[in-house]
């Protein structure tokens, strides 16, 4: 049993830097690809269609940005 423990420690000693090296570059690269191929095209698509899903456009015509609700909330059935 001790033999396997020593063998695995030696293997781990050499594999760990390789894993850290791959992780250091693969994680930012995958996030960069998601940003360029999903986030940016979605933003361009929404601008072309003139959509504002978050309602963040400022309008001079509005007196308030308060959203009125039609029904009263039921606090006893929250979950």
mmCIF file of the N, C-alpha and C atoms, coordinates in Angstrom:
data_MODEL
# 
_entry.id   MODEL 
# 
loop_
_atom_site.group_PDB 
_atom_site.id 
_atom_site.type_symbol 
_atom_site.label_atom_id 
_atom_site.label_alt_id 
_atom_site.label_comp_id 
_atom_site.label_asym_id 
_atom_site.label_entity_id 
_atom_site.label_seq_id 
_atom_site.pdbx_PDB_ins_code 
_atom_site.Cartn_x 
_atom_site.Cartn_y 
_atom_site.Cartn_z 
_atom_site.occupancy 
_atom_site.B_iso_or_equiv 
_atom_site.pdbx_formal_charge 
_atom_site.auth_seq_id 
_atom_site.auth_comp_id 
_atom_site.auth_asym_id 
_atom_site.auth_atom_id 
_atom_site.pdbx_PDB_model_num 
ATOM 1   N N  . UNK A 1 1  ? 0.820   -1.187 0.000   1.00 0.00 ? 1  UNK A N  1 
ATOM 2   C CA . UNK A 1 1  ? 0.000   0.000  0.000   1.00 0.00 ? 1  UNK A CA 1 
ATOM 3   C C  . UNK A 1 1  ? 0.866   1.254  0.000   1.00 0.00 ? 1  UNK A C  1 
ATOM 4   N N  . UNK A 1 2  ? 1.934   1.225  0.754   1.00 0.00 ? 2  UNK A N  1 
ATOM 5   C CA . UNK A 1 2  ? 2.838   2.379  0.803   1.00 0.00 ? 2  UNK A CA 1 
ATOM 6   C C  . UNK A 1 2  ? 3.484   2.636  -0.553  1.00 0.00 ? 2  UNK A C  1 
ATOM 7   N N  . UNK A 1 3  ? 3.703   1.560  -1.290  1.00 0.00 ? 3  UNK A N  1 
ATOM 8   C CA . UNK A 1 3  ? 4.323   1.702  -2.602  1.00 0.00 ? 3  UNK A CA 1 
ATOM 9   C C  . UNK A 1 3  ? 3.416   2.518  -3.530  1.00 0.00 ? 3  UNK A C  1 
ATOM 10  N N  . UNK A 1 4  ? 2.117   2.202  -3.522  1.00 0.00 ? 4  UNK A N  1 
ATOM 11  C CA . UNK A 1 4  ? 1.178   2.935  -4.371  1.00 0.00 ? 4  UNK A CA 1 
ATOM 12  C C  . UNK A 1 4  ? 1.055   4.392  -3.931  1.00 0.00 ? 4  UNK A C  1 
ATOM 13  N N  . UNK A 1 5  ? 1.123   4.598  -2.629  1.00 0.00 ? 5  UNK A N  1 
ATOM 14  C CA . UNK A 1 5  ? 1.024   5.953  -2.106  1.00 0.00 ? 5  UNK A CA 1 
ATOM 15  C C  . UNK A 1 5  ? 2.204   6.799  -2.576  1.00 0.00 ? 5  UNK A C  1 
ATOM 16  N N  . UNK A 1 6  ? 3.410   6.245  -2.522  1.00 0.00 ? 6  UNK A N  1 
ATOM 17  C CA . UNK A 1 6  ? 4.589   6.963  -2.992  1.00 0.00 ? 6  UNK A CA 1 
ATOM 18  C C  . UNK A 1 6  ? 4.546   7.170  -4.501  1.00 0.00 ? 6  UNK A C  1 
ATOM 19  N N  . UNK A 1 7  ? 4.074   6.164  -5.225  1.00 0.00 ? 7  UNK A N  1 
ATOM 20  C CA . UNK A 1 7  ? 3.992   6.262  -6.675  1.00 0.00 ? 7  UNK A CA 1 
ATOM 21  C C  . UNK A 1 7  ? 2.993   7.349  -7.089  1.00 0.00 ? 7  UNK A C  1 
ATOM 22  N N  . UNK A 1 8  ? 1.858   7.371  -6.423  1.00 0.00 ? 8  UNK A N  1 
ATOM 23  C CA . UNK A 1 8  ? 0.859   8.371  -6.757  1.00 0.00 ? 8  UNK A CA 1 
ATOM 24  C C  . UNK A 1 8  ? 1.312   9.778  -6.379  1.00 0.00 ? 8  UNK A C  1 
ATOM 25  N N  . UNK A 1 9  ? 2.073   9.923  -5.317  1.00 0.00 ? 9  UNK A N  1 
ATOM 26  C CA . UNK A 1 9  ? 2.606   11.226 -4.943  1.00 0.00 ? 9  UNK A CA 1 
ATOM 27  C C  . UNK A 1 9  ? 3.570   11.735 -6.009  1.00 0.00 ? 9  UNK A C  1 
ATOM 28  N N  . UNK A 1 10 ? 4.406   10.827 -6.547  1.00 0.00 ? 10 UNK A N  1 
ATOM 29  C CA . UNK A 1 10 ? 5.342   11.234 -7.601  1.00 0.00 ? 10 UNK A CA 1 
ATOM 30  C C  . UNK A 1 10 ? 4.599   11.622 -8.874  1.00 0.00 ? 10 UNK A C  1 
ATOM 31  N N  . UNK A 1 11 ? 3.576   10.851 -9.220  1.00 0.00 ? 11 UNK A N  1 
ATOM 32  C CA . UNK A 1 11 ? 2.784   11.175 -10.411 1.00 0.00 ? 11 UNK A CA 1 
ATOM 33  C C  . UNK A 1 11 ? 2.076   12.517 -10.211 1.00 0.00 ? 11 UNK A C  1 
ATOM 34  N N  . UNK A 1 12 ? 1.510   12.715 -9.035  1.00 0.00 ? 12 UNK A N  1 
ATOM 35  C CA . UNK A 1 12 ? 0.811   13.959 -8.733  1.00 0.00 ? 12 UNK A CA 1 
ATOM 36  C C  . UNK A 1 12 ? 1.754   15.148 -8.803  1.00 0.00 ? 12 UNK A C  1 
ATOM 37  N N  . UNK A 1 13 ? 2.984   14.955 -8.349  1.00 0.00 ? 13 UNK A N  1 
ATOM 38  C CA . UNK A 1 13 ? 3.976   16.017 -8.336  1.00 0.00 ? 13 UNK A CA 1 
ATOM 39  C C  . UNK A 1 13 ? 4.271   16.525 -9.746  1.00 0.00 ? 13 UNK A C  1 
ATOM 40  N N  . UNK A 1 14 ? 4.201   15.638 -10.733 1.00 0.00 ? 14 UNK A N  1 
ATOM 41  C CA . UNK A 1 14 ? 4.482   16.043 -12.109 1.00 0.00 ? 14 UNK A CA 1 
ATOM 42  C C  . UNK A 1 14 ? 3.228   16.475 -12.874 1.00 0.00 ? 14 UNK A C  1 
ATOM 43  N N  . UNK A 1 15 ? 2.094   15.967 -12.491 1.00 0.00 ? 15 UNK A N  1 
ATOM 44  C CA . UNK A 1 15 ? 0.866   16.297 -13.206 1.00 0.00 ? 15 UNK A CA 1 
ATOM 45  C C  . UNK A 1 15 ? 0.259   17.620 -12.711 1.00 0.00 ? 15 UNK A C  1 
ATOM 46  N N  . UNK A 1 16 ? 0.444   17.957 -11.458 1.00 0.00 ? 16 UNK A N  1 
ATOM 47  C CA . UNK A 1 16 ? -0.157  19.158 -10.895 1.00 0.00 ? 16 UNK A CA 1 
ATOM 48  C C  . UNK A 1 16 ? 0.273   20.437 -11.628 1.00 0.00 ? 16 UNK A C  1 
ATOM 49  N N  . UNK A 1 17 ? 1.547   20.667 -11.929 1.00 0.00 ? 17 UNK A N  1 
ATOM 50  C CA . UNK A 1 17 ? 1.904   21.886 -12.667 1.00 0.00 ? 17 UNK A CA 1 
ATOM 51  C C  . UNK A 1 17 ? 1.302   21.930 -14.075 1.00 0.00 ? 17 UNK A C  1 
ATOM 52  N N  . UNK A 1 18 ? 1.188   20.779 -14.694 1.00 0.00 ? 18 UNK A N  1 
ATOM 53  C CA . UNK A 1 18 ? 0.571   20.732 -16.020 1.00 0.00 ? 18 UNK A CA 1 
ATOM 54  C C  . UNK A 1 18 ? -0.894  21.138 -15.923 1.00 0.00 ? 18 UNK A C  1 
ATOM 55  N N  . UNK A 1 19 ? -1.594  20.638 -14.932 1.00 0.00 ? 19 UNK A N  1 
ATOM 56  C CA . UNK A 1 19 ? -3.000  20.988 -14.733 1.00 0.00 ? 19 UNK A CA 1 
ATOM 57  C C  . UNK A 1 19 ? -3.179  22.456 -14.409 1.00 0.00 ? 19 UNK A C  1 
ATOM 58  N N  . UNK A 1 20 ? -2.299  22.996 -13.603 1.00 0.00 ? 20 UNK A N  1 
ATOM 59  C CA . UNK A 1 20 ? -2.371  24.425 -13.284 1.00 0.00 ? 20 UNK A CA 1 
ATOM 60  C C  . UNK A 1 20 ? -2.105  25.275 -14.520 1.00 0.00 ? 20 UNK A C  1 
ATOM 61  N N  . UNK A 1 21 ? -1.149  24.851 -15.335 1.00 0.00 ? 21 UNK A N  1 
ATOM 62  C CA . UNK A 1 21 ? -0.831  25.578 -16.560 1.00 0.00 ? 21 UNK A CA 1 
ATOM 63  C C  . UNK A 1 21 ? -2.024  25.585 -17.513 1.00 0.00 ? 21 UNK A C  1 
ATOM 64  N N  . UNK A 1 22 ? -2.646  24.424 -17.691 1.00 0.00 ? 22 UNK A N  1 
ATOM 65  C CA . UNK A 1 22 ? -3.810  24.324 -18.573 1.00 0.00 ? 22 UNK A CA 1 
ATOM 66  C C  . UNK A 1 22 ? -4.969  25.145 -18.004 1.00 0.00 ? 22 UNK A C  1 
ATOM 67  N N  . UNK A 1 23 ? -5.194  25.062 -16.714 1.00 0.00 ? 23 UNK A N  1 
ATOM 68  C CA . UNK A 1 23 ? -6.279  25.806 -16.083 1.00 0.00 ? 23 UNK A CA 1 
ATOM 69  C C  . UNK A 1 23 ? -6.087  27.304 -16.139 1.00 0.00 ? 23 UNK A C  1 
ATOM 70  N N  . UNK A 1 24 ? -4.851  27.749 -16.065 1.00 0.00 ? 24 UNK A N  1 
ATOM 71  C CA . UNK A 1 24 ? -4.565  29.175 -16.109 1.00 0.00 ? 24 UNK A CA 1 
ATOM 72  C C  . UNK A 1 24 ? -4.949  29.783 -17.455 1.00 0.00 ? 24 UNK A C  1 
ATOM 73  N N  . UNK A 1 25 ? -4.815  29.029 -18.533 1.00 0.00 ? 25 UNK A N  1 
ATOM 74  C CA . UNK A 1 25 ? -5.116  29.559 -19.859 1.00 0.00 ? 25 UNK A CA 1 
ATOM 75  C C  . UNK A 1 25 ? -6.475  29.130 -20.395 1.00 0.00 ? 25 UNK A C  1 
ATOM 76  N N  . UNK A 1 26 ? -6.941  27.974 -20.021 1.00 0.00 ? 26 UNK A N  1 
ATOM 77  C CA . UNK A 1 26 ? -8.199  27.468 -20.565 1.00 0.00 ? 26 UNK A CA 1 
ATOM 78  C C  . UNK A 1 26 ? -9.408  28.203 -19.999 1.00 0.00 ? 26 UNK A C  1 
ATOM 79  N N  . UNK A 1 27 ? -9.392  28.541 -18.723 1.00 0.00 ? 27 UNK A N  1 
ATOM 80  C CA . UNK A 1 27 ? -10.524 29.223 -18.111 1.00 0.00 ? 27 UNK A CA 1 
ATOM 81  C C  . UNK A 1 27 ? -10.743 30.614 -18.709 1.00 0.00 ? 27 UNK A C  1 
ATOM 82  N N  . UNK A 1 28 ? -9.729  31.483 -18.777 1.00 0.00 ? 28 UNK A N  1 
ATOM 83  C CA . UNK A 1 28 ? -9.964  32.787 -19.407 1.00 0.00 ? 28 UNK A CA 1 
ATOM 84  C C  . UNK A 1 28 ? -10.292 32.676 -20.898 1.00 0.00 ? 28 UNK A C  1 
ATOM 85  N N  . UNK A 1 29 ? -9.725  31.698 -21.568 1.00 0.00 ? 29 UNK A N  1 
ATOM 86  C CA . UNK A 1 29 ? -10.008 31.521 -22.983 1.00 0.00 ? 29 UNK A CA 1 
ATOM 87  C C  . UNK A 1 29 ? -11.466 31.126 -23.203 1.00 0.00 ? 29 UNK A C  1 
ATOM 88  N N  . UNK A 1 30 ? -11.981 30.237 -22.388 1.00 0.00 ? 30 UNK A N  1 
ATOM 89  C CA . UNK A 1 30 ? -13.384 29.824 -22.540 1.00 0.00 ? 30 UNK A CA 1 
ATOM 90  C C  . UNK A 1 30 ? -14.318 30.985 -22.218 1.00 0.00 ? 30 UNK A C  1 
ATOM 91  N N  . UNK A 1 31 ? -14.006 31.785 -21.211 1.00 0.00 ? 31 UNK A N  1 
ATOM 92  C CA . UNK A 1 31 ? -14.840 32.941 -20.895 1.00 0.00 ? 31 UNK A CA 1 
ATOM 93  C C  . UNK A 1 31 ? -14.781 33.986 -22.008 1.00 0.00 ? 31 UNK A C  1 
ATOM 94  N N  . UNK A 1 32 ? -13.618 34.155 -22.607 1.00 0.00 ? 32 UNK A N  1 
ATOM 95  C CA . UNK A 1 32 ? -13.470 35.086 -23.723 1.00 0.00 ? 32 UNK A CA 1 
ATOM 96  C C  . UNK A 1 32 ? -14.312 34.643 -24.915 1.00 0.00 ? 32 UNK A C  1 
ATOM 97  N N  . UNK A 1 33 ? -14.306 33.350 -25.199 1.00 0.00 ? 33 UNK A N  1 
ATOM 98  C CA . UNK A 1 33 ? -15.100 32.831 -26.304 1.00 0.00 ? 33 UNK A CA 1 
ATOM 99  C C  . UNK A 1 33 ? -16.597 33.002 -26.051 1.00 0.00 ? 33 UNK A C  1 
ATOM 100 N N  . UNK A 1 34 ? -17.027 32.757 -24.829 1.00 0.00 ? 34 UNK A N  1 
ATOM 101 C CA . UNK A 1 34 ? -18.446 32.955 -24.488 1.00 0.00 ? 34 UNK A CA 1 
ATOM 102 C C  . UNK A 1 34 ? -18.811 34.417 -24.660 1.00 0.00 ? 34 UNK A C  1 
ATOM 103 N N  . UNK A 1 35 ? -17.941 35.313 -24.213 1.00 0.00 ? 35 UNK A N  1 
ATOM 104 C CA . UNK A 1 35 ? -18.228 36.742 -24.322 1.00 0.00 ? 35 UNK A CA 1 
ATOM 105 C C  . UNK A 1 35 ? -18.334 37.167 -25.783 1.00 0.00 ? 35 UNK A C  1 
ATOM 106 N N  . UNK A 1 36 ? -17.383 36.749 -26.616 1.00 0.00 ? 36 UNK A N  1 
ATOM 107 C CA . UNK A 1 36 ? -17.369 37.182 -28.005 1.00 0.00 ? 36 UNK A CA 1 
ATOM 108 C C  . UNK A 1 36 ? -18.446 36.515 -28.854 1.00 0.00 ? 36 UNK A C  1 
ATOM 109 N N  . UNK A 1 37 ? -18.809 35.292 -28.551 1.00 0.00 ? 37 UNK A N  1 
ATOM 110 C CA . UNK A 1 37 ? -19.759 34.582 -29.400 1.00 0.00 ? 37 UNK A CA 1 
ATOM 111 C C  . UNK A 1 37 ? -21.188 34.539 -28.864 1.00 0.00 ? 37 UNK A C  1 
ATOM 112 N N  . UNK A 1 38 ? -21.413 34.963 -27.610 1.00 0.00 ? 38 UNK A N  1 
ATOM 113 C CA . UNK A 1 38 ? -22.775 34.956 -27.061 1.00 0.00 ? 38 UNK A CA 1 
ATOM 114 C C  . UNK A 1 38 ? -23.188 36.358 -26.587 1.00 0.00 ? 38 UNK A C  1 
ATOM 115 N N  . UNK A 1 39 ? -22.393 36.980 -25.751 1.00 0.00 ? 39 UNK A N  1 
ATOM 116 C CA . UNK A 1 39 ? -22.795 38.255 -25.149 1.00 0.00 ? 39 UNK A CA 1 
ATOM 117 C C  . UNK A 1 39 ? -22.810 39.387 -26.176 1.00 0.00 ? 39 UNK A C  1 
ATOM 118 N N  . UNK A 1 40 ? -21.736 39.550 -26.933 1.00 0.00 ? 40 UNK A N  1 
ATOM 119 C CA . UNK A 1 40 ? -21.662 40.638 -27.913 1.00 0.00 ? 40 UNK A CA 1 
ATOM 120 C C  . UNK A 1 40 ? -22.707 40.484 -29.018 1.00 0.00 ? 40 UNK A C  1 
ATOM 121 N N  . UNK A 1 41 ? -22.865 39.296 -29.651 1.00 0.00 ? 41 UNK A N  1 
ATOM 122 C CA . UNK A 1 41 ? -23.912 39.194 -30.672 1.00 0.00 ? 41 UNK A CA 1 
ATOM 123 C C  . UNK A 1 41 ? -25.326 39.419 -30.127 1.00 0.00 ? 41 UNK A C  1 
ATOM 124 N N  . UNK A 1 42 ? -25.581 39.012 -28.885 1.00 0.00 ? 42 UNK A N  1 
ATOM 125 C CA . UNK A 1 42 ? -26.893 39.260 -28.294 1.00 0.00 ? 42 UNK A CA 1 
ATOM 126 C C  . UNK A 1 42 ? -27.128 40.756 -28.126 1.00 0.00 ? 42 UNK A C  1 
ATOM 127 N N  . UNK A 1 43 ? -26.127 41.482 -27.677 1.00 0.00 ? 43 UNK A N  1 
ATOM 128 C CA . UNK A 1 43 ? -26.247 42.935 -27.532 1.00 0.00 ? 43 UNK A CA 1 
ATOM 129 C C  . UNK A 1 43 ? -26.464 43.628 -28.862 1.00 0.00 ? 43 UNK A C  1 
ATOM 130 N N  . UNK A 1 44 ? -25.729 43.196 -29.888 1.00 0.00 ? 44 UNK A N  1 
ATOM 131 C CA . UNK A 1 44 ? -25.903 43.783 -31.225 1.00 0.00 ? 44 UNK A CA 1 
ATOM 132 C C  . UNK A 1 44 ? -27.300 43.474 -31.753 1.00 0.00 ? 44 UNK A C  1 
ATOM 133 N N  . UNK A 1 45 ? -27.754 42.240 -31.578 1.00 0.00 ? 45 UNK A N  1 
ATOM 134 C CA . UNK A 1 45 ? -29.084 41.830 -32.039 1.00 0.00 ? 45 UNK A CA 1 
ATOM 135 C C  . UNK A 1 45 ? -30.179 42.662 -31.371 1.00 0.00 ? 45 UNK A C  1 
ATOM 136 N N  . UNK A 1 46 ? -30.055 42.893 -30.056 1.00 0.00 ? 46 UNK A N  1 
ATOM 137 C CA . UNK A 1 46 ? -31.056 43.680 -29.342 1.00 0.00 ? 46 UNK A CA 1 
ATOM 138 C C  . UNK A 1 46 ? -31.030 45.143 -29.768 1.00 0.00 ? 46 UNK A C  1 
ATOM 139 N N  . UNK A 1 47 ? -29.841 45.678 -30.065 1.00 0.00 ? 47 UNK A N  1 
ATOM 140 C CA . UNK A 1 47 ? -29.767 47.060 -30.537 1.00 0.00 ? 47 UNK A CA 1 
ATOM 141 C C  . UNK A 1 47 ? -30.366 47.212 -31.919 1.00 0.00 ? 47 UNK A C  1 
ATOM 142 N N  . UNK A 1 48 ? -30.141 46.225 -32.778 1.00 0.00 ? 48 UNK A N  1 
ATOM 143 C CA . UNK A 1 48 ? -30.711 46.281 -34.127 1.00 0.00 ? 48 UNK A CA 1 
ATOM 144 C C  . UNK A 1 48 ? -32.240 46.244 -34.057 1.00 0.00 ? 48 UNK A C  1 
ATOM 145 N N  . UNK A 1 49 ? -32.793 45.418 -33.185 1.00 0.00 ? 49 UNK A N  1 
ATOM 146 C CA . UNK A 1 49 ? -34.243 45.323 -33.041 1.00 0.00 ? 49 UNK A CA 1 
ATOM 147 C C  . UNK A 1 49 ? -34.820 46.414 -32.129 1.00 0.00 ? 49 UNK A C  1 
ATOM 148 N N  . UNK A 1 50 ? -33.951 47.258 -31.579 1.00 0.00 ? 50 UNK A N  1 
ATOM 149 C CA . UNK A 1 50 ? -34.345 48.348 -30.684 1.00 0.00 ? 50 UNK A CA 1 
ATOM 150 C C  . UNK A 1 50 ? -35.115 47.819 -29.472 1.00 0.00 ? 50 UNK A C  1 
ATOM 151 N N  . UNK A 1 51 ? -34.638 46.754 -28.877 1.00 0.00 ? 51 UNK A N  1 
ATOM 152 C CA . UNK A 1 51 ? -35.253 46.153 -27.694 1.00 0.00 ? 51 UNK A CA 1 
ATOM 153 C C  . UNK A 1 51 ? -34.529 46.630 -26.445 1.00 0.00 ? 51 UNK A C  1 
ATOM 154 N N  . UNK A 1 52 ? -35.270 46.745 -25.354 1.00 0.00 ? 52 UNK A N  1 
ATOM 155 C CA . UNK A 1 52 ? -34.714 47.130 -24.056 1.00 0.00 ? 52 UNK A CA 1 
ATOM 156 C C  . UNK A 1 52 ? -35.299 46.212 -22.990 1.00 0.00 ? 52 UNK A C  1 
ATOM 157 N N  . UNK A 1 53 ? -34.773 44.981 -22.852 1.00 0.00 ? 53 UNK A N  1 
ATOM 158 C CA . UNK A 1 53 ? -35.380 44.021 -21.921 1.00 0.00 ? 53 UNK A CA 1 
ATOM 159 C C  . UNK A 1 53 ? -35.251 44.424 -20.447 1.00 0.00 ? 53 UNK A C  1 
ATOM 160 N N  . UNK A 1 54 ? -34.305 45.269 -20.106 1.00 0.00 ? 54 UNK A N  1 
ATOM 161 C CA . UNK A 1 54 ? -34.139 45.687 -18.715 1.00 0.00 ? 54 UNK A CA 1 
ATOM 162 C C  . UNK A 1 54 ? -34.828 47.008 -18.401 1.00 0.00 ? 54 UNK A C  1 
ATOM 163 N N  . UNK A 1 55 ? -35.427 47.624 -19.420 1.00 0.00 ? 55 UNK A N  1 
ATOM 164 C CA . UNK A 1 55 ? -36.104 48.921 -19.268 1.00 0.00 ? 55 UNK A CA 1 
ATOM 165 C C  . UNK A 1 55 ? -35.181 49.964 -18.633 1.00 0.00 ? 55 UNK A C  1 
ATOM 166 N N  . UNK A 1 56 ? -34.018 50.155 -19.219 1.00 0.00 ? 56 UNK A N  1 
ATOM 167 C CA . UNK A 1 56 ? -33.058 51.099 -18.659 1.00 0.00 ? 56 UNK A CA 1 
ATOM 168 C C  . UNK A 1 56 ? -32.949 52.389 -19.473 1.00 0.00 ? 56 UNK A C  1 
ATOM 169 N N  . UNK A 1 57 ? -33.722 52.502 -20.545 1.00 0.00 ? 57 UNK A N  1 
ATOM 170 C CA . UNK A 1 57 ? -33.705 53.740 -21.320 1.00 0.00 ? 57 UNK A CA 1 
ATOM 171 C C  . UNK A 1 57 ? -34.376 54.847 -20.514 1.00 0.00 ? 57 UNK A C  1 
ATOM 172 N N  . UNK A 1 58 ? -33.774 56.025 -20.522 1.00 0.00 ? 58 UNK A N  1 
ATOM 173 C CA . UNK A 1 58 ? -34.313 57.168 -19.795 1.00 0.00 ? 58 UNK A CA 1 
ATOM 174 C C  . UNK A 1 58 ? -35.260 57.919 -20.719 1.00 0.00 ? 58 UNK A C  1 
ATOM 175 N N  . UNK A 1 59 ? -36.457 58.172 -20.240 1.00 0.00 ? 59 UNK A N  1 
ATOM 176 C CA . UNK A 1 59 ? -37.474 58.865 -21.015 1.00 0.00 ? 59 UNK A CA 1 
ATOM 177 C C  . UNK A 1 59 ? -37.839 60.161 -20.308 1.00 0.00 ? 59 UNK A C  1 
ATOM 178 N N  . UNK A 1 60 ? -37.837 61.264 -21.048 1.00 0.00 ? 60 UNK A N  1 
ATOM 179 C CA . UNK A 1 60 ? -38.199 62.573 -20.471 1.00 0.00 ? 60 UNK A CA 1 
ATOM 180 C C  . UNK A 1 60 ? -39.711 62.671 -20.235 1.00 0.00 ? 60 UNK A C  1 
ATOM 181 N N  . UNK A 1 61 ? -40.490 61.831 -20.927 1.00 0.00 ? 61 UNK A N  1 
ATOM 182 C CA . UNK A 1 61 ? -41.944 61.895 -20.827 1.00 0.00 ? 61 UNK A CA 1 
ATOM 183 C C  . UNK A 1 61 ? -42.475 61.262 -19.546 1.00 0.00 ? 61 UNK A C  1 
ATOM 184 N N  . UNK A 1 62 ? -41.723 60.347 -18.962 1.00 0.00 ? 62 UNK A N  1 
ATOM 185 C CA . UNK A 1 62 ? -42.200 59.649 -17.765 1.00 0.00 ? 62 UNK A CA 1 
ATOM 186 C C  . UNK A 1 62 ? -41.963 60.486 -16.514 1.00 0.00 ? 62 UNK A C  1 
ATOM 187 N N  . UNK A 1 63 ? -42.950 60.484 -15.630 1.00 0.00 ? 63 UNK A N  1 
ATOM 188 C CA . UNK A 1 63 ? -42.787 61.170 -14.347 1.00 0.00 ? 63 UNK A CA 1 
ATOM 189 C C  . UNK A 1 63 ? -42.066 60.278 -13.349 1.00 0.00 ? 63 UNK A C  1 
ATOM 190 N N  . UNK A 1 64 ? -42.327 58.973 -13.433 1.00 0.00 ? 64 UNK A N  1 
ATOM 191 C CA . UNK A 1 64 ? -41.733 58.023 -12.506 1.00 0.00 ? 64 UNK A CA 1 
ATOM 192 C C  . UNK A 1 64 ? -41.460 56.712 -13.228 1.00 0.00 ? 64 UNK A C  1 
ATOM 193 N N  . UNK A 1 65 ? -40.548 55.960 -12.691 1.00 0.00 ? 65 UNK A N  1 
ATOM 194 C CA . UNK A 1 65 ? -40.230 54.648 -13.246 1.00 0.00 ? 65 UNK A CA 1 
ATOM 195 C C  . UNK A 1 65 ? -40.779 53.526 -12.365 1.00 0.00 ? 65 UNK A C  1 
ATOM 196 N N  . UNK A 1 66 ? -41.624 53.890 -11.432 1.00 0.00 ? 66 UNK A N  1 
ATOM 197 C CA . UNK A 1 66 ? -42.232 52.930 -10.525 1.00 0.00 ? 66 UNK A CA 1 
ATOM 198 C C  . UNK A 1 66 ? -43.165 52.026 -11.309 1.00 0.00 ? 66 UNK A C  1 
ATOM 199 N N  . UNK A 1 67 ? -43.091 50.720 -11.072 1.00 0.00 ? 67 UNK A N  1 
ATOM 200 C CA . UNK A 1 67 ? -43.953 49.763 -11.752 1.00 0.00 ? 67 UNK A CA 1 
ATOM 201 C C  . UNK A 1 67 ? -45.085 49.409 -10.798 1.00 0.00 ? 67 UNK A C  1 
ATOM 202 N N  . UNK A 1 68 ? -46.299 49.762 -11.191 1.00 0.00 ? 68 UNK A N  1 
ATOM 203 C CA . UNK A 1 68 ? -47.435 49.480 -10.310 1.00 0.00 ? 68 UNK A CA 1 
ATOM 204 C C  . UNK A 1 68 ? -47.897 48.039 -10.520 1.00 0.00 ? 68 UNK A C  1 
ATOM 205 N N  . UNK A 1 69 ? -48.196 47.386 -9.433  1.00 0.00 ? 69 UNK A N  1 
ATOM 206 C CA . UNK A 1 69 ? -48.669 46.007 -9.460  1.00 0.00 ? 69 UNK A CA 1 
ATOM 207 C C  . UNK A 1 69 ? -50.186 45.990 -9.316  1.00 0.00 ? 69 UNK A C  1 
ATOM 208 N N  . UNK A 1 70 ? -50.822 45.067 -9.982  1.00 0.00 ? 70 UNK A N  1 
ATOM 209 C CA . UNK A 1 70 ? -52.277 44.999 -9.963  1.00 0.00 ? 70 UNK A CA 1 
ATOM 210 C C  . UNK A 1 70 ? -52.805 44.225 -8.749  1.00 0.00 ? 70 UNK A C  1 
ATOM 211 N N  . UNK A 1 71 ? -52.080 43.233 -8.293  1.00 0.00 ? 71 UNK A N  1 
ATOM 212 C CA . UNK A 1 71 ? -52.572 42.432 -7.171  1.00 0.00 ? 71 UNK A CA 1 
ATOM 213 C C  . UNK A 1 71 ? -51.653 42.609 -5.960  1.00 0.00 ? 71 UNK A C  1 
ATOM 214 N N  . UNK A 1 72 ? -52.244 42.463 -4.810  1.00 0.00 ? 72 UNK A N  1 
ATOM 215 C CA . UNK A 1 72 ? -51.494 42.582 -3.564  1.00 0.00 ? 72 UNK A CA 1 
ATOM 216 C C  . UNK A 1 72 ? -50.675 41.310 -3.346  1.00 0.00 ? 72 UNK A C  1 
ATOM 217 N N  . UNK A 1 73 ? -49.467 41.443 -2.826  1.00 0.00 ? 73 UNK A N  1 
ATOM 218 C CA . UNK A 1 73 ? -48.661 40.250 -2.569  1.00 0.00 ? 73 UNK A CA 1 
ATOM 219 C C  . UNK A 1 73 ? -49.182 39.462 -1.372  1.00 0.00 ? 73 UNK A C  1 
ATOM 220 N N  . UNK A 1 74 ? -49.090 38.157 -1.444  1.00 0.00 ? 74 UNK A N  1 
ATOM 221 C CA . UNK A 1 74 ? -49.491 37.283 -0.358  1.00 0.00 ? 74 UNK A CA 1 
ATOM 222 C C  . UNK A 1 74 ? -48.226 36.812 0.353   1.00 0.00 ? 74 UNK A C  1 
ATOM 223 N N  . UNK A 1 75 ? -47.961 37.371 1.507   1.00 0.00 ? 75 UNK A N  1 
ATOM 224 C CA . UNK A 1 75 ? -46.721 37.071 2.208   1.00 0.00 ? 75 UNK A CA 1 
ATOM 225 C C  . UNK A 1 75 ? -46.736 35.721 2.929   1.00 0.00 ? 75 UNK A C  1 
ATOM 226 N N  . UNK A 1 76 ? -47.889 35.106 3.029   1.00 0.00 ? 76 UNK A N  1 
ATOM 227 C CA . UNK A 1 76 ? -47.952 33.807 3.692   1.00 0.00 ? 76 UNK A CA 1 
ATOM 228 C C  . UNK A 1 76 ? -47.615 32.658 2.754   1.00 0.00 ? 76 UNK A C  1 
ATOM 229 N N  . UNK A 1 77 ? -47.665 32.881 1.450   1.00 0.00 ? 77 UNK A N  1 
ATOM 230 C CA . UNK A 1 77 ? -47.343 31.848 0.477   1.00 0.00 ? 77 UNK A CA 1 
ATOM 231 C C  . UNK A 1 77 ? -46.133 32.259 -0.364  1.00 0.00 ? 77 UNK A C  1 
ATOM 232 N N  . UNK A 1 78 ? -45.074 32.623 0.307   1.00 0.00 ? 78 UNK A N  1 
ATOM 233 C CA . UNK A 1 78 ? -43.892 33.091 -0.411  1.00 0.00 ? 78 UNK A CA 1 
ATOM 234 C C  . UNK A 1 78 ? -43.138 31.960 -1.081  1.00 0.00 ? 78 UNK A C  1 
ATOM 235 N N  . UNK A 1 79 ? -43.105 30.810 -0.425  1.00 0.00 ? 79 UNK A N  1 
ATOM 236 C CA . UNK A 1 79 ? -42.247 29.753 -0.934  1.00 0.00 ? 79 UNK A CA 1 
ATOM 237 C C  . UNK A 1 79 ? -43.066 28.551 -1.337  1.00 0.00 ? 79 UNK A C  1 
# 
